[in-house]
Amino acid sequence: MNRMLVAVLAAALAAPAAQAQDRLSLGMVLEPPHLDPTAGAAAAIREVTYANIFEGLVRIDAAGQVRPALARDWTVSPDGLTYTFHLQDGVRFHDGAAFDCETVRFSIGRAMAPDSVNAQKGLFAPIARTDCPDPATAVITLHRPTAGFLFGMGWGDAVMVSPGTAAGNKVTPVGTGPFRFQRWVKSDRVELVRNPAYWGTPPRLAAVTFRFISDPAAAAAAVMAGDIDAFPNFPAPETLDRLRADRRFTVVVGTTEGKTLLALNEARKPFDDIRVRRALAHAIDRQALIEGAMSGVGTPIGSHYVPTDPGYVDLTGAYPYDPARARALLAEAGVRPGTTIEIRLPPPAYARRGGEVIAAFLEQVGLTAKLVPVEWAQWLDGVFRKAEYDATIISHTEPRDLDIYARDSYYFNYRSEAYRALFRQYQEAIDPGRQLDLVGQLQRRLSEDQPNVFLFALAKVGVWNAKLRGLWANSPIPANDVTGVSWAE
């Protein structure tokens, strides 16, 4: 363990834990760029707002199941084209505006509009129209049957927003949820308070503060000192043994949807050559990477799917660690020894620490990795939006997001008509068995083409006060849902 981190933890051991039985201080690694989950891709937006401030027609629960939210129930026509949602009674936004079918129509229309900045516009592409036979009923008709449509309506990107306040949600979010936005102290915290007029079961917590601490040593020290009550995605796994031994804390290692990738820009040479991409896959020992960057916490993957997803296929053996094979493929592709690859590294530890380990592996096959740390805003602008990069290390935390490889434009510039054709078949399949078969084919196609180097599934390492109840052990979607959190009596 890092000596400085040991010293910081030792100094914190004697500090008293916070005693606030109706308040919660929750740590996050990344600060969101804004607070509108319908207008940005950053998972940190949803980690603050999902279920807490904003709600959708349906929601995804801690087990990854679709549950009622602003729709109390729904029916689906036999042909899979018509979804009829019966809405909850008496729902109002935090500013007092009523929620009804017209709100649903507005929210979906806004997400589908040509000028929409919704990061998951594909979720709404199958929708032909939204009808309102009465204020309490929303009827959504699809162009075609779409596998996973209902699950997609539970994502943070599909939450309901009010026409009167939607434009301001990036800075002052107004939702229907059990917590209201109070204030945002930039580079430090976002504060929420209980919504006294909430339509559903009121939360036990009166207030929640999301604190942003990107440095692993500082995060560990804040937890040990009791300055942070919970850190659901704890960035210092090397300290877990010490924390497990301290009865003040609960330590839970669960699963996430985080597919951690060495993402490659196929619009740049030499990444347009499949031999180079396969060489990089052979050059990296995934298990050693997990040990070196994540203190052994994580699971190797061989495609853009995680073991907890339905239809997962284990493809980790497709590109075994083989430096000799990697060097041979690079030579075939005409890549000279000493060639430099620039790797952009956003703030999370899996990226910064992982970059150092990957650089060592690439050096063994004759490549030089130039590691460029960037802040989150820089990554979103330069890598995600503008695709101005060679390679980057990033974890995609959206669930079952195979659709990103079928998009016309996405930051790693993978274009495969074979993949797109398979994905269209998957979308239109109604039979569950056929859907699972096609999910397997999609994973195999990605493994074959290796558009990115698939590294590992990010574990959810949670550390919190032992008196807390109701925090999620796993992350089926990016969320810090605190609506069911309470302190033990």
N, C-alpha and C positions, 0 to 999 in steps of 0.2 A: 504494500500500500504506500502511496505517496507520503513522504515524511511530513510535509506541510499539512496534509489532510489529517494525518494522525494527531498532530499537535492541536489543530483546530477542534477536532472531536474531543480530545482529552479535556480541553478548556471548557467545552460545553457540557460535559457530563454532570457537573454539579448544579447546572442551571435548572430552575424550577420549570415544570411544564405549565403551559397556559391553562387557565381555568375559566372557560367561557361556555356555559352549558346551553346557550341558545345561539352562539356565534361560531363561525368556522373560518379559519384562515387556511387556504389551500394553495399549494405551490405549483407553479408551472414553469417549464424550461423556457418556452417562447412566449413573447408578448404578441397578441394578434395585431395585424396591421390596421384592422378596423373591426367593427362589431356587427356587421351585416352578413350572416351566413349565406344569403342568396346572391352575394356580389363578390365572392373571393374564394380561392382554393385553400387557403391556409387552415390546417386542422385546428390551430389555436383559436380561431374564431368560434368554432363549434364547441371546443372544450370549455369555453366560458358560457355560451348562449344556449346550447342545445337543451331543450326541456326545461331549462331554468328560466330563460326570458322568452324564447320563441317556441311555438308548438306547431306541428303539422296536423294534417287530417289523421294520420296514424303516427305511431312512434315505434322505435326499436328498443326493446328492453335489454336488461343486462345479459340475458341468455341469447340475444340475437333474434328474438321472435317479434313479429309484427303485432302490435297491440293497439287498441283504440286510443285516440287522443281527442282532437277536436271533432272527429267523427265518432259517435258512440257505437255505430255498427255499419255494416255495408253488405251489399250483395254484388255478385258478378254474374253476368249473363252466361248461358251455356257456351256461346261462341267466343267468350273471353274478350269481347269488345266493349262492353258497357259496365261501368262501375257506378253503383248508386250508393252515395254516402249520406247517412242520416246524421245530422249535426247535433252537437250538444246544445242544450238550452241555456240561455242567459249568459253567454260568453261575451265579455267585453275586453277590449285592449286596455293597456295601462292608462291611456289618456281618456278612457270612457267611451270610445267609439265601439259600436256594436260589431260583432262578428256574425256573418251569415253567408248565404250562398254567393252573394255578389262579391264578398271578400275573397272567396275561393276563386271565382272567375277572374277577379283582378290579379290575384297572386300568380295564378297559372299563366294568364296572358302576359304579365310582366316578365316572367321567366322565359317565355317563348318568343318574346318580341325580337325583331332584328337587331335592335341596339342593346339587347340584354347582355349583362356581364356575368350572368350566372355561370359558375364554373362547371356545372353539370347540366348543360342545356340538353344533352342527350336523354336525360330522364324524361323530358317533356316532349321530345320529338314525336313519339307515337300518338300524342293527343290530337284528335280531330276537332273536338269542341267541348266546352263546358256549358251545361244547361242548368237553369234554376227553375224547376217547376214550382217551387215555393221557397221561402227564405231558409227553411230548415233542411232542405234537400239539395244536394249537388250531384249531378249526373255527368260523369266524364266518359266520353266516347272516344275510342281509339281507332286509328287507321287500320291497325292490324293487331292480332294477339301479341302480347309482349311479355316474355318471361321476366319475372322479377319486377313488374311495374309497381305492384303494391309495396314491395320492399323498398323500392326507390322513393316512393312517396313518404317514407319514414326517415329519409336522409335530412340533414340540416339544410341542404339546398332547397328543399321543398316545403319549408315552414311557411305559415300564413303571415302576411304582412298587411297593414292597413293602408288604404289609398292616401289617407291624410298625413301619414308619417313615414312612409316607405323611403322617401328621398333622404331622410335624415338618420336612417338606422345605422349608418357607419359610425356615427359619433354619439348619437343618443338613441339607442335601440328601444323601440316600443313594441312589445309583444303581448301575448295573452297569458303568459306563464305565471307560475307561483312566485317568481321573484321579479322585482322591478329594478331597472338600472338606477344607481344613485350617482356615481361619479367615476371618472377614469383619471388617475394620476399617471401620466405618461412615464414609461420606463420603470414603473413601480407596481401599480395595482389597479384593479377594477373592483368596485364595491357594488354589491347588490343588497337589496332589502326585501323583506317579505311583502308580497302583494296582498293587502287586507281585503281586496275585493275579488280574490281568485275564485273562479267558477267551480273548481274541483276541490279535492282534499287539500287543506292548507298544509304547508311544510312545517316541520317542527322547528327549523332554524329561523331565527329572526333576521339574521344578516350573514352574508358570505363575502369574504374578501379573497380575490384571486391575486396572489403575489407572483411576480415574474423574477425568477432567479435562474440564470443560464449556467452559471459556473457550478460544476459538480461539488467542489469543496464547500462553497458557500451554501449550497442547497443542503448538504449533509449537516453543516453546522447549524443552520436554521431549524432543522428538524430536531436535532439533539438538544438545542436550547429551548425548545417549545415555542419559538417564534412562528413556526408553521405547524398547524395541527395535522395536516395530511399532505403528502406529495404522491398523487396517484401514478405519476410516471416519473419515478425517481431516477435521476441521472448519474448516481454514484453507486453502481452495483458492487464495487469493490468493498463497500462498507457494510454489506448486508449481514455478515457473520456477527459483527459487533452489535448491530441493531437487533438481530434476532435474540441475542443474549441479554438484551435490556427489556425487562418486563413492562416498561412504559409504552412499548411500541408493538404494533402488529405489522408483520412483513408478509406480503402476499405476492407470489410470482404467478401471474396469469398469462393470458394470451391476448394478442391484438390482431388487427387486420393489416398491420404494418409490413408491407413487402419492401425490404431494404434492398436497394439496387445500386450497382455502379451504372448509372444511366449514361447512355452514349448518344451523341448527336450524329445521326446518320447522314445529315446534310453536309458533314465535314469529312474529309479524308483523314485517316484511312478507315473510319468507322463505317463507311458505305460498303466495305468489303466484308462479307460474312466470315471469311477466314480469320480476319483480325478480331472480330467479335468472339469467335469461338476460341481463338488463342487466349484472349483475356479471361474467358471462362475457365480454361484449363490452368491458367497461371495462378489462380487464387485458391488457397486451401481454406474453404469456408469454415470448417470447424476451428482451425487455428485463428482465423479472423474473429470468430465469436469469443474465443478464449482471450485473445489479445485486446480486443476493443470493448467487450461487454462482460468481462470476467466470467465467461462461460454461460451467460444467460442469453438464450436465443436458439432458434431451430433452423438448420440449413433448408433452403428451398431451391427448386430447379426450374420454376416458372413463376408467373405472376399470380400465385394462389397460395393460400396458407393451409396447413393441415386441418384446421377446424372448419374449413369451407366445405359445403356439400359438393361431392363430385371431385374432391382433390385427388390428384394423381402424383405419386412420388416420382419425381424425375431428377432427383439429386445425383443419381449415378450417370447421367448423360454426359457430364463433363468432369470427370474425376481430376483431382489435382495432378497435373502432369507437365512440369516445366519443359521437358524435352519436346513434348508434342506442341506446346505453345510456341517454342522457338522455331520449330519446323513450319508451323502454319504462318507465322510472321514472315519467315524467309520466303515461303511460297507467294505471299502477298506483296513482296518487295519492300517490306518495312525494315529499314536498316537498324542495326544495333545503335543505341544512343538516341533514338527518336524520342522526343519529349511529348508527353501528354499532360495538358493542364487539367487538374481536377479541382473544381470549385467545391468548397466545403462549408455548408451552412452551420449554424451554431450547435445543434445537438451533438452530444458526446459520441453517438454512433457514427456520425460523419467525421468529426474532428479526429477522434481516436482511430476510427476505421481507416481514414485516409493515410495515416502513418503506417499502419500495417500493410495496406494494399500497396503503398509505394515500395515497401521492402520486397513484396512478392514480384512486382513488375520489374524491379531492378534485376532480379534473378533471371528474367527472360530477355534482358537487353533493353528495356524501356526505362526512360527517366520520367518520373511523375513530378510535375511541378504543382505543389499543393498551395491553393489560394483560399485562405479563409475569407468568407463573406458574411455579412450580417443578413438577417432574414429578409429584410426589405430589398436588399441588393439581389439576393437569390431569386425572389419572386419576379423582380423586374428583368434582370439580365438573363437568367436561365429559363424560368418558366414562361415569361411573356415573350421575350425577344429571341430565345434560343441562341444566345451568344455565349457559347461554351463548347469545350471538347467533351468533358465528362464531369459528372457530379455524383455525390453519394447522397441518396435521399430515401426516405421511407414513405411509401404511398399507403396511407392509412384508411382510405375509403374502402368499404367492403365490396368484394366480388366485382371489382372494377375492370373487368376484361374489356369493356367498351372503349377504354382509352386508346387501345391499339387499333381500333377500327375508325378512329376519327380522321377527318380530312386534314386537320392541322393539330399537332400536339408537339410538345417541346423536344421529344427525341426523334421526331421525323421518320417514324417507321411507317412504311407504306407497302402493304401486301394485299393484293386482290384476293388471294387464296384465304387469307385470314378474314377479310371483310365478308366474303361469301359465307364462310362458316359462321361468323357472328350473326349475319342476317338469318340464317337457318335457326340458330339458337333463339334469337329474339321471337321468332314466329312459331316456335314449337310449343304446343299445348301439353303434350304428354310429358309427365315428369321424368319418366325413364329416358325419353328421347332428349330432354334437356340435359340430363346428367351425362349422357353419351357425348353430346356436343361440347359440353364444358370440358370433358377430357380431351377431345380433339383440339380444342382451342389451346389448352395448356401445352399439348404436344407440339403444335405448330409454333408457339412461342419458344419452346425449348429448341426446336430445330433451327429457327431463324436467329435466336439469341439477340434480339434487338437491344437488350440490356443484359448485363451480367446479374443474374438473380442470386442474391447472397444469403439472406436469412430472414426469417420471420421475427420481427421485433417482439420481445416479451414485454408484458406489462408488469413492471416492478413497482409495487405499491407499498408505501410506508406511511403509517398513520398512528395517531394516538390510540392506545388499546381500548379506550372508552368509547371510541366512535363506532357507530353501526350504520350500515346501509350504503357504504361505498362499493363501487363495482370492482370485482376481482379481475374481470376480463374486459376487453374493449371491443365489442363487436362492431362499433362505430366510434369515430372520434367524439368523445363526450366526457365531461365531468358532471354527470347528472347527480345533483345534490338534493333532488326533490324528496328523496326518502331517507336522507341522512339525519341522524340524531345522536345525542350523547346518552350513554348508559346512565341510569339513575344511580 
